[in-house]
Amino acid sequence: MAAHAILGLGVGAMALVLAVSAVTVRGGPVAALSVLAAAMVIGAGFNGASFLDFGAALSSLLMSLLALGALTRYLVCAHLLGSGPPSN
């Protein structure tokens, strides 16, 4: 559990760094999706902690749905960044 918590904190920190970088460098829909994904990662972390504290199955479900939502937003960002004009 400790390793899982450490990895989760690392993912949360990286999500925040990515969101800040997207806002300062890119802007537009990529920045908005990155910020939303970071919020979902943080929400997943809180629901994971809630699951460990209370053991409610709903917290586990919300954690997994928020993680899936963050993953889909990051995939859309990767698609948007990859579909730009070709460079010469």
N, CA, C and O of each residue as an XYZ file, in Angstrom:
352
protein
N       0.814     -1.193      0.000
C       0.000      0.000      0.000
C       0.862      1.262      0.000
O       0.505      2.266     -0.616
N       1.975      1.204      0.681
C       2.841      2.381      0.739
C       3.394      2.701     -0.645
O       3.463      3.866     -1.036
N       3.788      1.669     -1.385
C       4.306      1.894     -2.740
C       3.219      2.467     -3.635
O       3.487      3.346     -4.454
N       2.004      1.979     -3.487
C       0.880      2.483     -4.280
C       0.622      3.955     -3.952
O       0.368      4.759     -4.850
N       0.685      4.299     -2.690
C       0.472      5.693     -2.284
C       1.581      6.594     -2.818
O       1.310      7.708     -3.268
N       2.826      6.122     -2.771
C       3.943      6.925     -3.284
C       3.811      7.129     -4.787
O       4.024      8.234     -5.287
N       3.457      6.064     -5.511
C       3.256      6.196     -6.955
C       2.098      7.148     -7.267
O       2.173      7.939     -8.207
N       1.038      7.064     -6.479
C      -0.101      7.962     -6.681
C       0.271      9.415     -6.452
O      -0.166     10.290     -7.200
N       1.064      9.683     -5.437
C       1.522     11.052     -5.197
C       2.401     11.538     -6.341
O       2.337     12.705     -6.727
N       3.220     10.645     -6.880
C       4.048     11.009     -8.030
C       3.220     11.318     -9.259
O       3.508     12.272     -9.981
N       2.189     10.517     -9.502
C       1.300     10.776    -10.641
C       0.574     12.097    -10.454
O       0.423     12.863    -11.406
N       0.125     12.368     -9.238
C      -0.542     13.642     -8.965
C       0.377     14.828     -9.177
O      -0.035     15.842     -9.741
N       1.611     14.710     -8.732
C       2.580     15.804     -8.924
C       2.871     16.011    -10.408
O       2.947     17.147    -10.874
N       3.033     14.920    -11.147
C       3.300     15.049    -12.578
C       2.107     15.639    -13.317
O       2.281     16.391    -14.277
N       0.892     15.303    -12.877
C      -0.299     15.865    -13.501
C      -0.357     17.375    -13.288
O      -0.724     18.118    -14.198
N       0.004     17.829    -12.094
C       0.020     19.267    -11.825
C       1.083     19.979    -12.647
O       0.833     21.061    -13.178
N       2.275     19.380    -12.760
C       3.345     19.977    -13.563
C       2.923     20.053    -15.027
O       3.163     21.061    -15.691
N       2.297     18.992    -15.532
C       1.837     18.980    -16.916
C       0.766     20.038    -17.152
O       0.766     20.699    -18.191
N      -0.142     20.202    -16.198
C      -1.193     21.209    -16.351
C      -0.606     22.617    -16.376
O      -1.000     23.442    -17.200
N       0.327     22.889    -15.481
C       0.959     24.213    -15.456
C       1.738     24.452    -16.743
O       1.684     25.547    -17.304
N       2.453     23.453    -17.211
C       3.211     23.591    -18.462
C       2.289     23.827    -19.644
O       2.587     24.651    -20.508
N       1.175     23.115    -19.691
C       0.244     23.280    -20.807
C      -0.376     24.670    -20.811
O      -0.588     25.256    -21.872
N      -0.664     25.194    -19.632
C      -1.260     26.529    -19.555
C      -0.247     27.593    -19.970
O      -0.588     28.523    -20.701
N       0.992     27.464    -19.508
C       1.982     28.500    -19.801
C       2.521     28.418    -21.224
O       2.828     29.450    -21.821
N       2.642     27.236    -21.770
C       3.260     27.087    -23.090
C       2.232     27.018    -24.202
O       2.384     27.687    -25.224
N       1.209     26.238    -24.026
C       0.309     25.909    -25.125
C      -0.961     26.756    -25.131
O      -1.244     27.438    -26.116
N      -1.712     26.720    -24.061
C      -3.002     27.399    -24.020
C      -4.043     26.653    -24.829
O      -3.760     25.587    -25.377
N      -5.226     27.194    -24.908
C      -6.293     26.608    -25.720
C      -6.862     25.332    -25.140
O      -6.832     25.118    -23.928
N      -7.385     24.480    -26.018
C      -8.055     23.265    -25.543
C      -7.105     22.276    -24.857
O      -7.515     21.552    -23.949
N      -5.862     22.244    -25.279
C      -4.914     21.332    -24.638
C      -4.710     21.734    -23.183
O      -4.648     20.870    -22.308
N      -4.605     23.016    -22.914
C      -4.435     23.481    -21.535
C      -5.680     23.174    -20.709
O      -5.574     22.715    -19.572
N      -6.845     23.422    -21.271
C      -8.083     23.162    -20.536
C      -8.235     21.677    -20.230
O      -8.620     21.312    -19.119
N      -7.941     20.827    -21.191
C      -8.044     19.390    -20.957
C      -6.998     18.914    -19.952
O      -7.278     18.024    -19.150
N      -5.816     19.486    -19.982
C      -4.767     19.097    -19.034
C      -5.138     19.491    -17.608
O      -4.900     18.731    -16.670
N      -5.716     20.667    -17.447
C      -6.149     21.105    -16.113
C      -7.280     20.212    -15.613
O      -7.295     19.824    -14.445
N      -8.228     19.885    -16.492
C      -9.325     19.007    -16.101
C      -8.803     17.617    -15.740
O      -9.262     17.013    -14.771
N      -7.851     17.113    -16.511
C      -7.280     15.803    -16.217
C      -6.548     15.820    -14.877
O      -6.645     14.866    -14.106
N      -5.822     16.890    -14.598
C      -5.129     16.989    -13.311
C      -6.130     17.003    -12.153
O      -5.900     16.379    -11.117
N      -7.232     17.713    -12.337
C      -8.270     17.726    -11.301
C      -8.848     16.327    -11.105
O      -9.155     15.930     -9.981
N      -8.992     15.587    -12.196
C      -9.512     14.218    -12.082
C      -8.511     13.299    -11.379
O      -8.910     12.432    -10.602
N      -7.232     13.479    -11.644
C      -6.209     12.677    -10.962
C      -6.244     12.966     -9.463
O      -6.167     12.045     -8.650
N      -6.359     14.232     -9.101
C      -6.428     14.592     -7.678
C      -7.697     14.023     -7.049
O      -7.664     13.514     -5.928
N      -8.809     14.109     -7.767
C     -10.058     13.523     -7.274
C      -9.956     12.019     -7.096
O     -10.485     11.465     -6.132
N      -9.277     11.358     -8.024
C      -9.078      9.914     -7.895
C      -8.251      9.600     -6.660
O      -8.517      8.622     -5.961
N      -7.251     10.424     -6.391
C      -6.444     10.214     -5.191
C      -7.244     10.372     -3.917
O      -7.094      9.585     -2.983
N      -8.099     11.390     -3.872
C      -8.932     11.582     -2.682
C      -9.909     10.430     -2.500
O     -10.149      9.996     -1.374
N     -10.472      9.934     -3.590
C     -11.391      8.807     -3.473
C     -10.659      7.525     -3.095
O     -11.217      6.673     -2.404
N      -9.412      7.382     -3.542
C      -8.619      6.237     -3.110
C      -8.338      6.280     -1.620
O      -8.415      5.262     -0.933
N      -8.011      7.465     -1.127
C      -7.799      7.613      0.315
C      -9.086      7.357      1.085
O      -9.064      6.762      2.162
N     -10.210      7.808      0.531
C     -11.497      7.569      1.170
C     -11.822      6.076      1.203
O     -12.381      5.575      2.178
N     -11.467      5.375      0.129
C     -11.697      3.934      0.108
C     -10.876      3.228      1.184
O     -11.364      2.323      1.861
N      -9.624      3.654      1.331
C      -8.788      3.038      2.362
C      -9.296      3.353      3.762
O      -9.198      2.521      4.665
N      -9.838      4.552      3.943
C     -10.303      4.963      5.272
C     -11.627      4.306      5.642
O     -11.782      3.793      6.750
N     -12.601      4.322      4.695
C     -13.951      3.860      5.016
C     -14.300      2.514      4.401
O     -15.199      1.832      4.892
N     -13.614      2.117      3.341
C     -13.887      0.831      2.704
C     -15.149      0.804      1.869
O     -15.653     -0.275      1.558
N     -15.674      1.963      1.496
C     -16.896      2.011      0.696
C     -16.577      1.700     -0.764
O     -15.645      2.257     -1.344
N     -17.364      0.807     -1.339
C     -17.150      0.414     -2.732
C     -17.362      1.590     -3.680
O     -16.742      1.638     -4.742
N     -18.215      2.527     -3.322
C     -18.463      3.688     -4.180
C     -17.190      4.516     -4.360
O     -16.949      5.047     -5.444
N     -16.388      4.631     -3.328
C     -15.131      5.379     -3.437
C     -14.183      4.708     -4.427
O     -13.493      5.389     -5.185
N     -14.149      3.396     -4.422
C     -13.301      2.671     -5.365
C     -13.804      2.869     -6.791
O     -13.010      3.053     -7.714
N     -15.117      2.832     -6.968
C     -15.696      3.059     -8.296
C     -15.390      4.465     -8.785
O     -14.995      4.646     -9.937
N     -15.565      5.456     -7.932
C     -15.274      6.834     -8.325
C     -13.799      7.030     -8.638
O     -13.452      7.767     -9.562
N     -12.928      6.377     -7.876
C     -11.498      6.467     -8.134
C     -11.181      5.931     -9.527
O     -10.440      6.563    -10.280
N     -11.730      4.787     -9.867
C     -11.424      4.200    -11.168
C     -12.042      5.004    -12.303
O     -11.419      5.144    -13.356
N     -13.238      5.533    -12.123
C     -13.862      6.345    -13.174
C     -13.120      7.661    -13.385
O     -12.962      8.110    -14.521
N     -12.667      8.276    -12.307
C     -11.890      9.509    -12.443
C     -10.545      9.245    -13.115
O     -10.087     10.051    -13.926
N      -9.916      8.128    -12.784
C      -8.650      7.778    -13.438
C      -8.875      7.520    -14.924
O      -8.058      7.930    -15.748
N      -9.958      6.855    -15.277
C     -10.287      6.623    -16.683
C     -10.577      7.939    -17.397
O     -10.159      8.131    -18.538
N     -11.288      8.840    -16.736
C     -11.563     10.146    -17.320
C     -10.296     10.941    -17.566
O     -10.161     11.590    -18.603
N      -9.367     10.896    -16.626
C      -8.092     11.594    -16.812
C      -7.318     10.990    -17.974
O      -6.733     11.715    -18.779
N      -7.312      9.670    -18.062
C      -6.598      9.007    -19.147
C      -7.176      9.401    -20.505
O      -6.423      9.658    -21.444
N      -8.491      9.451    -20.619
C      -9.090      9.830    -21.906
C      -8.769     11.279    -22.256
O      -8.557     11.596    -23.426
N      -8.731     12.155    -21.268
C      -8.382     13.546    -21.559
C      -6.935     13.674    -22.013
O      -6.633     14.473    -22.900
N      -6.041     12.900    -21.416
C      -4.645     12.921    -21.849
C      -4.511     12.340    -23.259
O      -3.682     12.809    -24.039
N      -5.302     11.344    -23.590
C      -5.272     10.793    -24.947
C      -5.767     11.806    -25.970
O      -5.211     11.906    -27.064
N      -6.806     12.555    -25.624
C      -7.292     13.606    -26.525
C      -6.224     14.685    -26.684
O      -6.021     15.193    -27.787
N      -5.544     15.039    -25.606
C      -4.447     16.019    -25.708
C      -3.357     15.513    -26.635
O      -2.841     16.271    -27.456
N      -3.002     14.247    -26.513
C      -1.967     13.692    -27.392
C      -2.433     13.721    -28.839
O      -1.633     13.979    -29.739
N      -3.694     13.466    -29.073
C      -4.220     13.523    -30.441
C      -4.197     14.953    -30.975
O      -3.816     15.190    -32.121
N      -4.605     15.895    -30.142
C      -4.590     17.297    -30.577
C      -3.179     17.790    -30.849
O      -2.954     18.537    -31.800
N      -2.236     17.382    -30.029
C      -0.855     17.814    -30.233
C      -0.229     17.136    -31.457
O       0.646     17.710    -32.105
N      -0.671     15.928    -31.768
C      -0.126     15.216    -32.911
C      -0.763     15.592    -34.227
O      -0.240     15.241    -35.285
N      -1.883     16.300    -34.193
C      -2.594     16.629    -35.435
C      -2.322     18.042    -35.911
O      -3.083     18.585    -36.711
N      -1.254     18.639    -35.434
C      -0.901     20.002    -35.854
C      -0.368     20.016    -37.268
O      -0.239     18.971    -37.905
N      -0.063     21.195    -37.753
C       0.484     21.288    -39.120
C       1.855     20.652    -39.180
O       2.617     20.726    -38.216
N       2.183     20.019    -40.315
C       3.499     19.390    -40.427
C       4.603     20.421    -40.455
O       4.455     21.490    -41.048
N       5.709     20.097    -39.813
C       6.834     21.019    -39.784
C       7.811     20.659    -40.907
O       7.942     19.491    -41.273
N       8.483     21.656    -41.440
C       9.429     21.418    -42.542
C      10.822     21.350    -42.026
O      11.759     21.156    -42.801
